[in-house]
Amino acid sequence: MRGFLAASVLYCTGPMAVLGAISLLATQLNTMVSSAMMNEMTATGGILLMGIGISSMLELKKSAWAISSRRWPSRQLSYVS
């Protein structure tokens, strides 16, 4: 019985609390964001989700540019005077 209770709290109550907080935030943002802005954010989010899904289905790996740009800040730059 305790395991069921713990699982219920973890998998049901936790996500519902997160959704409730998101709903409250969305309600507050509704006064500041116009419908056109909301449509643009929705479209951007949809494109990002489609890109993640396609890259997952095609099993795309990180590009050489992404790997090299991660190491860029650690390089020492020398300036010639």
Residue, then its C-alpha position, 0 to 999 in steps of 0.5 A: m500500500r505504501g508503494f502505491l501511495a508513493a508512486s501516486v504522489l510521485y507520478c500524479t501529484g507532481p506533474m499536476a502541480v507543475l501543470g498548475a504552475i504553468s497555467l498560472l504563469a500563462t494566465q499572467l502572461n495573457t495580459m502582456v502578450s498579444s494573440a499575434m505574439m502567442n501565435e509566433m511563439t506557438a509556431t516557433g515551439g512547433i518547429l523546434l519540436m518537429g526538428i527534435g523529432i526528425s533528428s531523433m528519427l534520423e539519429l543525427k549526431k552532433s556536427a563538427w561545428a557544434i563540437s568545435s564551438r564548444r571548445w572555442p572559449s578555452r583556446q588562448l588568443s595571442y595578440v601581436s603588438 
